[in-house]
């Protein structure tokens, strides 16, 4: 009786050894896991700088210096109460920079309260706050500039007041000289915002509730307006666009 050799027949169609089979299966599992992890990982988003805006004691406005590059976003949160007025003015060194404003609970990707890119007022905004909370302001470059990797430096003027800011301009001039301290304070406040440019006071008057000083800065088309309560500068505002 001839004994058949079943060893070769029994292993037909399989790897030559068990270790080889196990290693092959491990490799397949590893590759599958890597593929799944890669598919689940989000694409790295552009950078977002987040900052909470705070006013100095006794102040209702401030100026923030910043920079955005490519698809990056500078995001600012400003606390304001319902009934107050939020005032914003963006002064960039590139025309490609714009800003959006969002009501509390909304942000990038949601409907904006204000978008400077499509607004007639351009990069200036004044709005009555309807909901108490953090109003969100985002500064960014338009898509064309972002794709090119451009960079823009900017100054963002932020103010929160109980009355509409325009009410300052409606004050009727009263008699009396404007103290030199008022003028000096206004010039000092402007230097902090726009640098050491040559300045000339073109108008100064005493209003019913404050002093108003208009200053023309060298290299700037329109004048700046400064408001002073007799003790300190309470705000500044550029009279031109952007």
C-alpha positions as CSV (number, residue, x, y, z in Angstrom):
1,X,0.0,0.0,0.0
2,X,1.4,3.3,-1.1
3,X,1.2,6.2,1.4
4,X,0.2,9.5,-0.1
5,X,2.1,12.6,0.9
6,X,-0.7,15.0,1.9
7,X,1.6,17.7,3.2
8,X,1.9,19.6,-0.2
9,X,-1.7,18.8,-1.2
10,X,-3.1,20.1,2.0
11,X,-1.3,23.4,1.8
12,X,-2.1,24.1,-1.9
13,X,-3.4,27.7,-2.4
14,X,-2.0,29.0,1.0
15,X,1.2,30.9,1.8
16,X,4.1,28.7,2.4
17,X,4.1,29.4,6.2
18,X,1.7,30.6,8.9
19,X,4.0,33.6,9.9
20,X,3.9,34.9,6.3
21,X,0.0,34.8,6.3
22,X,-0.1,36.6,9.7
23,X,2.3,39.3,8.5
24,X,0.3,39.8,5.3
25,X,-3.0,40.2,7.2
26,X,-1.4,42.7,9.7
27,X,-0.2,44.8,6.8
28,X,-3.6,44.9,5.2
29,X,-5.2,45.9,8.5
30,X,-2.6,48.7,9.0
31,X,-3.1,50.1,5.6
32,X,-6.8,50.1,6.0
33,X,-6.5,51.9,9.3
34,X,-4.2,54.5,7.9
35,X,-6.6,55.2,5.0
36,X,-9.5,55.6,7.4
37,X,-7.7,57.9,9.7
38,X,-6.5,60.0,6.8
39,X,-10.0,60.3,5.4
40,X,-11.3,61.4,8.9
41,X,-8.7,64.0,9.5
42,X,-9.9,67.6,8.6
43,X,-7.9,69.7,6.3
44,X,-5.9,72.2,8.3
45,X,-7.8,75.4,8.5
46,X,-6.4,78.9,8.1
47,X,-5.3,80.6,11.3
48,X,-7.8,82.6,13.3
49,X,-6.6,85.1,15.9
50,X,-9.2,85.6,18.6
51,X,-9.1,88.6,20.9
52,X,-11.6,90.1,23.5
53,X,-11.8,93.8,23.3
54,X,-11.6,95.7,26.5
55,X,-11.7,99.5,27.0
56,X,-9.5,101.4,29.5
57,X,-11.2,102.6,32.6
58,X,-13.4,105.6,31.8
59,X,-13.1,105.0,28.0
60,X,-15.7,103.9,25.6
61,X,-13.5,103.3,22.6
62,X,-10.1,101.9,21.6
63,X,-7.9,101.3,18.6
64,X,-6.5,97.9,17.8
65,X,-3.5,97.3,15.5
66,X,-3.4,94.0,13.6
67,X,-2.4,92.0,10.6
68,X,-4.0,89.4,8.4
69,X,-2.3,87.2,5.8
70,X,-3.6,84.8,3.1
71,X,-6.8,83.1,4.4
72,X,-6.2,84.1,8.0
73,X,-8.9,85.9,10.1
74,X,-8.6,88.3,13.0
75,X,-11.6,87.8,15.2
76,X,-12.6,90.3,17.9
77,X,-15.4,90.0,20.5
78,X,-16.9,93.2,21.8
79,X,-19.4,93.1,24.7
80,X,-22.3,95.5,24.3
81,X,-25.8,95.8,25.8
82,X,-29.0,96.0,24.0
83,X,-29.8,99.7,23.2
84,X,-26.2,100.7,23.0
85,X,-24.4,101.7,19.8
86,X,-21.5,99.8,18.3
87,X,-19.1,101.9,16.2
88,X,-16.4,100.4,14.0
89,X,-13.9,101.8,11.5
90,X,-11.3,99.8,9.7
91,X,-8.2,101.6,8.3
92,X,-6.0,99.1,6.4
93,X,-2.9,99.6,4.3
94,X,-4.3,97.5,1.6
95,X,-7.7,97.8,-0.2
96,X,-8.1,94.1,-0.1
97,X,-9.0,94.1,3.6
98,X,-12.6,94.1,4.9
99,X,-14.6,93.3,8.0
100,X,-17.9,91.6,9.0
101,X,-20.0,92.1,12.1
102,X,-22.1,89.3,13.7
103,X,-24.7,89.4,16.4
104,X,-24.3,87.3,19.6
105,X,-24.5,83.6,18.8
106,X,-23.3,84.0,15.2
107,X,-20.0,84.1,13.5
108,X,-18.1,83.3,10.3
109,X,-20.2,81.1,8.1
110,X,-23.5,82.7,9.4
111,X,-25.4,85.7,8.1
112,X,-23.5,88.9,8.9
113,X,-25.1,91.9,10.6
114,X,-22.8,94.1,8.5
115,X,-20.3,93.4,5.7
116,X,-18.0,96.2,4.6
117,X,-17.3,94.6,1.2
118,X,-20.9,95.2,0.1
119,X,-21.9,98.2,2.2
120,X,-22.3,101.7,0.8
121,X,-20.5,103.1,3.9
122,X,-17.5,101.0,3.1
123,X,-15.2,100.3,6.1
124,X,-17.2,102.3,8.6
125,X,-20.1,101.0,10.7
126,X,-22.5,102.3,13.4
127,X,-25.3,100.1,14.5
128,X,-27.8,99.8,17.4
129,X,-27.2,96.7,19.4
130,X,-30.4,94.6,19.6
131,X,-29.1,91.7,21.8
132,X,-26.9,91.9,24.8
133,X,-23.7,89.9,24.5
134,X,-20.5,89.6,22.6
135,X,-20.7,91.2,19.1
136,X,-18.2,89.5,16.8
137,X,-16.0,91.4,14.3
138,X,-13.8,89.6,11.8
139,X,-11.1,91.2,9.7
140,X,-9.9,89.4,6.6
141,X,-8.6,89.7,3.0
142,X,-10.8,89.1,0.0
143,X,-10.5,85.8,-1.8
144,X,-8.3,87.0,-4.6
145,X,-5.7,88.5,-2.2
146,X,-6.0,85.6,0.2
147,X,-5.2,83.1,-2.6
148,X,-2.1,85.1,-3.5
149,X,-0.9,85.0,0.1
150,X,-1.1,88.8,0.5
151,X,-0.7,90.6,3.8
152,X,-2.5,93.7,5.2
153,X,-1.8,95.7,8.3
154,X,-4.7,97.5,9.8
155,X,-6.1,99.7,12.6
156,X,-9.6,98.8,13.9
157,X,-11.4,101.6,15.7
158,X,-13.9,100.2,18.2
159,X,-16.4,102.1,20.3
160,X,-19.5,101.4,22.3
161,X,-21.7,104.3,23.4
162,X,-25.1,104.8,25.0
163,X,-26.0,107.5,22.5
164,X,-25.7,107.5,18.8
165,X,-22.2,108.8,18.0
166,X,-23.6,111.2,15.4
167,X,-25.2,113.1,18.2
168,X,-21.8,114.6,19.0
169,X,-21.7,116.4,15.7
170,X,-25.1,118.0,16.3
171,X,-23.9,119.9,19.4
172,X,-24.3,123.7,19.0
173,X,-21.2,125.7,19.6
174,X,-21.2,127.8,22.8
175,X,-19.2,130.8,23.6
176,X,-15.8,130.7,25.3
177,X,-12.3,129.6,24.4
178,X,-11.2,126.0,24.1
179,X,-8.5,125.3,26.7
180,X,-5.1,124.4,25.4
181,X,-5.2,121.2,27.5
182,X,-8.1,120.0,25.4
183,X,-6.1,120.6,22.2
184,X,-3.0,118.9,23.6
185,X,-4.9,115.9,24.8
186,X,-6.5,115.5,21.4
187,X,-3.2,115.7,19.6
188,X,-1.7,113.2,22.0
189,X,-4.6,110.8,21.4
190,X,-4.3,111.1,17.6
191,X,-0.5,110.4,17.7
192,X,-1.2,107.1,19.5
193,X,-3.5,106.1,16.6
194,X,-1.9,107.4,13.5
195,X,1.8,107.9,14.5
196,X,4.0,110.9,14.6
197,X,2.6,112.7,11.6
198,X,2.7,116.5,11.2
199,X,-0.7,117.8,12.5
200,X,-2.6,121.1,12.2
201,X,-5.7,122.1,14.2
202,X,-8.2,123.4,11.7
203,X,-11.2,123.8,14.0
204,X,-11.9,123.8,17.7
205,X,-15.2,124.6,19.4
206,X,-17.0,124.2,22.7
207,X,-20.2,122.2,22.4
208,X,-23.0,121.9,24.9
209,X,-21.6,118.7,26.4
210,X,-18.1,118.4,25.1
211,X,-15.3,120.1,23.1
212,X,-14.8,119.2,19.4
213,X,-11.4,119.5,17.8
214,X,-10.7,118.9,14.1
215,X,-7.2,118.1,13.1
216,X,-5.7,117.7,9.6
217,X,-2.8,115.2,9.5
218,X,-0.1,115.2,6.9
219,X,-0.7,112.7,4.1
220,X,-4.3,112.2,5.0
221,X,-7.1,113.4,2.8
222,X,-9.7,114.2,5.4
223,X,-9.4,115.5,9.0
224,X,-9.8,113.6,12.2
225,X,-12.3,114.8,14.8
226,X,-11.6,114.5,18.6
227,X,-14.2,114.7,21.4
228,X,-13.1,115.9,24.8
229,X,-15.2,116.2,28.0
230,X,-13.0,118.8,29.6
231,X,-11.1,116.2,31.5
232,X,-10.0,113.6,29.0
233,X,-10.4,112.7,25.3
234,X,-13.5,110.6,25.0
235,X,-13.1,109.5,21.3
236,X,-11.7,110.2,17.9
237,X,-13.2,109.7,14.5
238,X,-11.8,109.9,10.9
239,X,-14.0,112.1,8.8
240,X,-13.2,110.4,5.5
241,X,-13.9,107.0,4.0
242,X,-12.0,104.0,5.4
